[in-house]
Amino acid sequence: LDSFAGSGTTGAVAHKMNRRWIMVELGEHTHTHIIPRLRKVIEGEDRGGVTTDANWKGGGGFRYFRVAPSLLEKDLYG
């Protein structure tokens, strides 16, 4: 679990090591950094990190969810 996903490193490494992972990100990093990076990991195009040690060639997938509006802002219901 990475509750501050940032650039997606935790998910990328965990995926290459065939582990389950969950990342959470509030900012637009999800669209600008994380999703493009994970697509490269799945396609076998991300050659950094543990790629060689894990003998990573690509594969797998991920699901992306939008959960709810921020709890830090007041909505119509207060």
ZITATA-V875487 format. One record per residue. N is the residue number from 0. PSI is psi in whole degrees, -180 to 180 (999 if undefined). D_FIRST is the distance of its C-alpha to the first C-alpha in whole Angstrom. Layout:
# ZITATA-V875487
<<N:PSI:D_FIRST> <N:PSI:D_FIRST>>
This chain:
# ZITATA-V875487
<<0:124:0> <1:103:4> <2:-2:6> <3:76:9> <4:-30:9> <5:-108:13> <6:-1:14> <7:15:11> <8:-45:12> <9:-47:8> <10:-40:9> <11:-47:12> <12:-46:12> <13:-41:10> <14:-45:12> <15:-26:15> <16:13:15> <17:40:14> <18:155:11> <19:148:9> <20:156:6> <21:132:5> <22:148:6> <23:134:8> <24:131:11> <25:-28:15> <26:-178:17> <27:-1:19> <28:-27:17> <29:-45:15> <30:-33:19> <31:-26:20> <32:-52:18> <33:-54:15> <34:-47:16> <35:-39:19> <36:-46:17> <37:-34:16> <38:-40:19> <39:-40:21> <40:-48:18> <41:-37:19> <42:-3:23> <43:17:23> <44:-9:24> <45:102:21> <46:3:23> <47:-179:21> <48:-128:19> <49:13:18> <50:-51:20> <51:-47:23> <52:-36:22> <53:-1:20> <54:44:23> <55:128:21> <56:-8:24> <57:168:21> <58:173:21> <59:-160:18> <60:-179:17> <61:161:14> <62:145:15> <63:128:14> <64:144:15> <65:121:17> <66:-69:16> <67:164:18> <68:159:20> <69:139:19> <70:-5:20> <71:-9:21> <72:146:24> <73:136:27> <74:-167:28> <75:-23:31> <76:5:30> <77:999:30>>
